[in-house]
Amino acid sequence: MASSRTILRGGRVIDPSLGVDRVCDVIIAGDIIEGLVDSGGQYDEGDVVRDVAGCIVVPGLIDIHVHCYQHATPLGIDVDTYSIHRGVTTAVDAGSAGATTFVGLRKFIAERAKTRVLAFLNIAMHGLAAGGCTGRGLGGELDSLNQVSVEQAKQCIENNRDMIVGVKVRLTADAANDGKNEAEALRRGLTVSTELGLPIMIHHSFSTVPLGTEAEGQVSCPSGLPRGSIYTHMLHGYQTTIIDENAKGPNGEHIKIHDYAVSAQRDQGVYMDIGHGQGSFTWTTAELAAKQGVWPDLISTDLHSGCAEGPAYDLVTVMTKLLHVGMPLEAIIAAVTKGPAEALQRADKHQLRAGAEADVTVLRLDGCDVELEDCQAQLRRISKRIVPVAVWRAGSEEEIIMPEPGMWPNKERLPLLSQEWKKLIVRDPQPPAAMLLLKE
């Protein structure tokens, strides 16, 4: 007797990689997608039919930037709590582990998680074993180039091709011997990426490496990155922001994205990624990018211990922020499905096509009336939010466990976040109200 199937009936099915955007049924048979069929048909008595009318059915969401090496790194979070139980079927750890610490990420995290865990390998051999957020003068993984080994990275990747999808380099002066090691670390990361044919993800803030340069032999980022590279934290407002600091309006306001950043995305094929995190999403920067029609290719959380309870929360909340600034819903869906799948060179593995592994997320647009914070406690009032309704990973349904929107904003964290406001180059004209609480 054939095993029962699960039928997701009557939802709006969006799969940008297949060019699908229509109301139809999705059939899950075991751990694979059996197909997409027109709604209204009859199904077998043993089939489980789920009515998802009014919902959006998409390939399982991909969060291409998280830190989930829990208990082994300061930034690590529980990957299932913030991923599969909030609609994300694939989470990509972005450099928590290096060549000498990767085995633990595989054994203790990936092999035990319900979420599919992939990884960018940190170019530093010890990864983020003692590394926290950058830009605070605390030192970091690139303080000594003795720990940046091309050969060790290549060997580790070759031994773990099923899980390692690329290379990660954090370009921040205080994580790289006050900037002295940034350029060489980037060169070594690019060497590994090029020789193995895998993408490189670059974190770029408070950096001595410029956005672009005309000087021969000098590295730059993102202008100097090859096609297929991933430039994360694109909407931060700190030093080395993608906003052109020299282009200002009559009242001194910033007015445009830097030409180097626009060209890198549109002409060179560099993927622009949100990488929200604790410091890398500023409403002011996002709104300015939106005015120019500069949207991310990839939407990710950079979820870690410093932002999982705000200001990032989870992937659907970051998606909600992009929806608020005007990014079309269809483009948002592409940036958490087709975009990251292509960037990871896994385009054929994250689709709703017949025969594909059954990773499926059901979403809904809900009305709301709440304030939502950015990374420096600047607030915007949100009227719509994207929420997960159901999720299947390899055909197995997992429980959705979401906090109520009433937790926005996390008022306990707002004063702490607001301390970073003065460091911003791109920011609102007035400081966030939470800054006043610091004086009380």
N, C-alpha and C positions, 0 to 999 in steps of 0.2 A: 504494500500500500504506500502510495506516495506521501511524503511528509507535507504538512500544511504550509500554505504560503501566507504572507502578510501583504495585504492590499492597502495601500495608502490612497484613499479614494477622494477625488474631487478637489485637490489642491492646485494652486498655481505652481507648476513645476518650472524652475529656472536652472538650467545648466548651461552657463556661458560657453563651456568648451564644446558643447554639441550644438550650440545655436538654438537651444530649446527654451521657449518661454510661452507656455500654454497651460490651460487647465486640462489635466488628464490624470490617470491613475499610475502609480508606481507599484510594480509587483516585486516583492522580495521573496526569493525561494532559497531557503537555507542561508548560506552565507554570501549569496550572489544576487545581483540584480537580474531578474528574468526579463524585464522589459518595461516600456512605457506604452500604455494603451489608452484609447479614448474612454472617457467615463461613461457609465450607464450600462456596462455589460454585466452579465451574470457570472458568478464565481462558484467554485465547488463548495460543497457543504462544509468541508473541513477547513476552508480558508478563513483566516482572521481578517475581517474588513474593518479598517479604521477610517472614520470620516474626518478628513482634514480640510474640508471646504472652508474657505476664508483664510487658510494658512498658505505659507510659501514652503515648498519642498525643494531642497537643494542637495547637492553632494555634501558629504560630511565636511564641516568647517575645518580649515587648516589654520592654526596659529603658528606662524613661521618664526616667532621670536618669543621664547619663554626661558625661564631659568628654573629647572625642576630637579636639580641634584640636591634634594632635600637631605638635611643632617650632615652633609659632607662639604657644603659651601654656605657662606653667610646668606646668599641670596635665594637659596633653594626653597621652593614651595611644593605642596602636595599636588601632583599633576592631575590626578583624577578629580579632586574637589573643584578645581578651577577650569578643567577642560571637559572631559567627557560628561560630567554632570551638569555642564552648562552649554552643551551642544557641540563641543569641539571634539572631533574624532582623531585628529592628528595634531600633536604638539611637537615643535622642533626646538630642542634646547640649543640656545645660541651661545655656545662657547663656555659653558660651565666647566667642562672637562677638557683637559689637554691630553697629549699622548701618554703621559705616565699615570693619569687618573681616570682615563676613559673606561677602563674595565669595570669600575664600580658603578658608573652611570648605567652601563648595560645590565649588570647583574642585579643591582639593588633597586633600580628605578624602572628601566624599560621592560625587563622581563616580568615584573610584578604588576605593571600598570594595566588597566583596562584601556586607557588611551594609547593609541599608537604613538610611540616616542621615537623621533629621529633626532639627529644632532649635527650641528656645525662644530667642528673640532677647533678649540682655541689654539692659536699658533704658539702660545706659551705652553710648555710641557705640563705645568701644574694647573693650568686653567685658572679658574676663579676660586681655588681652594682657600684663599685668604682675601679674595677680592670682593669689594662692595661697590657701591655707586661711585662714579668718578666725579671729578670737579670739586673735590673737597680737601685736596692736599694731603690725602692719606696714603699715597703710594699705590702701586698696583703690580699687575702681572708682568709688565714689560720693563720693570726697573733694571733688570739685568738681561742683556742679550744672550748670556750663557744659557738661558732657559728657552730660547727661541731657536728650535732646531728644525730645519727643513726636512732632513732625513727621518728624524723621529716621527714628525707629523705624517709624512708620506707613508711610512711603514704602518702606522696605526690605522690610517685610512684604508690602505690596501687590505688590511686584515679585518676590516669592519665595514665593507662596502654596502652591506645590507642595511646599515643604520646611519652611517656618517654620510651626509649629503653635501658637505662643503667645509669651508674654512672661515674662522671668525677672528677679526683683529679689532681691538678697541683702540682708537686713536684719540687719546686724551693726554695732555702733557703730564698731569700728575700721576698717571698710571705708567709712565714711560720715562722715568728719570728726568722729570721736568722737561719733557719734550725731546730730549737728546736721542731717544731710541725710536721715536715714532716712525720716521721715514724708513729706517732699516727694517723695522718690524713689518711695515707695509710691503716693502720689497720682498721679504721672505714669504709673507702670506701669499702674495701674488705669484711667486715662483711655484709654491705648492698647488695653488689653484690652477695655474696654466698647465703645469706638467701632468696633472691628474685629470684635467678636463672637468673640474667641479667649480661651482660658484664660490665667490668670496663675499662674506657679509662684513661691512665696515660700519662700526660705531664711530661717529665723528662729532665731537663737541669739546669746547675748551682746548682746541688743538693748535699745534704749531704748523700743521699741514694745511695749506690754503685750499680753498674751493677749486681754484684753477690757477694756472701760471703759464706765462709765455717763456719762462727761463728753461733752457735746454738742460735736461738731466735732473730737474727738480720734480719731486713727486707732488701730486695734488689729488684732491678728493672732493667731489665725485668726478671732476672733469678728467682726471687721469685714469679712471677705472675702465677696464675692458667691458665689452658687451656681456650681459648676463650677470654682472656683479649686482650686489644688493646694498643700497645705501640706506641704512636704518636711522631712525630718529630724525626724519626729515622735517618735522614741524616744531623742533625746539626753538627757543628764542634767545639762546645764549651765544657767546662768542663762537664763531664759525657757523652761525645760522645760515640757511639758504636765502634769507631775506637780504637784499642788497642794502648794506648799511649806508651807502653813499647816495642812494636815490631817495629823496624826501620831497614831500609836498610843501605847500606854502606855510603850513603850520608846524613843520618839522616832523610830520608823520612819515613813517615808512610806506612806500607805495608799490614796490615790485619785488618779485623773486629774482635772484641773481641770474644773469644770463648763463653763467657756467652750469648752474643747477638745471635750468630749463633745457639747455643743449644736451647735458648728460642723459636726461630722461628721454627726450624726444628724438635726438639724433644719434646718440651712442648706444641706446638700448640698455641703460643702467636702470634697474628696478628701484623705484622710490618706495620706501617702507615707512610706516608710521612708527613702530617701536615705542609705544606710549610711555611705559615705565613710570618712574617716580618724578622725572624731570623733563621729559621730552615731548610733551604735548601742551602747547600754549594756545588758548582760544584766539588770541590776537594774530598769531602766525597762521593758524588754520583758516581764519576768516580772510586774511590777505591772500593766501594761496587760492582760496575758493574764488575770490574776485577775478583772479587771473586764469581760472580754469585749470589750475595745476592740482590734479588729484593724485593720490597715492596709487601705485600699481598693486601694492600689498598693504593690507591692514593687519597689524599685529599688536600684541599687548606689551611685550617685554615684561611679562608678569613675573614678579619676584616678591621677596618678603617685605620690601618697602612700599609696595603699591597694590598688593592683592586685596587689601581692605580699603582701597581708595588711594590715589585717584583713578587707577586703571580698572580695577575690579575684575574684569573678564572680557573676552573678545566681543560679546554682543553689546557690552556697554561702550567699548571703543567704536564699534560700528554705529551705535546710536549717536555718538558725537559727530561722526562724519555725516550722518543723515541730517543732523541739526544744522550744519554749516552749508548744506545744499548739495552734497554729493548724491547723484541719482542712485536709487535703490539697486538698480541692475548693475551699476558699476561697483557698488559696495559688495554685492554678492560675488562678482567676479574677483574682487580683491581678497576674498577669503576662500576661494575655490580654484578657479582656473589660473589666476595669477600666481599664487604660491606653488601650485602643482607644476606649472611650466618652469618657474624659477628653480625648482628642485629637480628638474628633469624627470618628473614623474607624471606627466600630463595624462598618460593613458591609465593611470592607477586611481584617479580621483574623479570618476565620472558616473553618471547614471545610465550608462550604456549597458545593454544586455551582456552578461558574462563578467562584468566588473564586480569587484568585491563590494558588498552591500554596506557602504558607509553612507548614511543618510541623516540629514538634519531637517527637522520641521520647525519653521519659524513663524512668528506672528507679529504684526505691527499693532501695538497697543497705544491708546491715548494716555497721557499723563500730564501732570502739572507740578513739576519739581525742578529744583535747581541742581545743576551738576557742575562739579569743580574741574578745573584743569590742574596742572601739576604745581601751580603757584597760588592756588586758592582763588583764582579768578572764577567767577560764576556766570553761568548762562541758564536761562529758564527753558526747560525742555518740554515740548508738547507731545512728542511721539518717541516711543522706545521700541527697540527690536528685542524680542524675547524668544528663547527656545521653548518649544512645546514638547518635542520628542526627539530621540536620537537613537540610531542603530549603528553599532560598530561590528563590521563583519557579520551582519545579519542578526546580531544579538541586541535587543533593546536594553538600554541603560536608563536609569532613573534621572530625571531632570530635577535638580535641587538648586533653586535660585533664591537669593535674598529679595526681600520686598524693595520696591523702588524708594520707599520711605527712608531707607538708609542713606540716600543721597541728599546732600553731600555728607560725607563722614565728618561731622562737626568736631569730633575729637582731634582729627588730624589737620584741620584747616590752619590753625595757628602755626604748626610746624611747616606746612607747605608754604605759607605766606612769607616765611623768612627768606625764601629763594627769590622773591619778586624783585628785589633791588638788583640782583645779578643779571636780570634780563636786559637784553638789548632791544628786543621787540616785546612790548607789553601794553596793557591798557593805560590810558592817561592817568587814571586814579588808582592808588593802591587798593588791594582787596580789603574788605571790611575786617577780615580775620586778623589783619596786622594790628588792629586796635586792641585786640584781646591780649596781645603780647605786652601791652603797656599797663594793663590792669593788674 
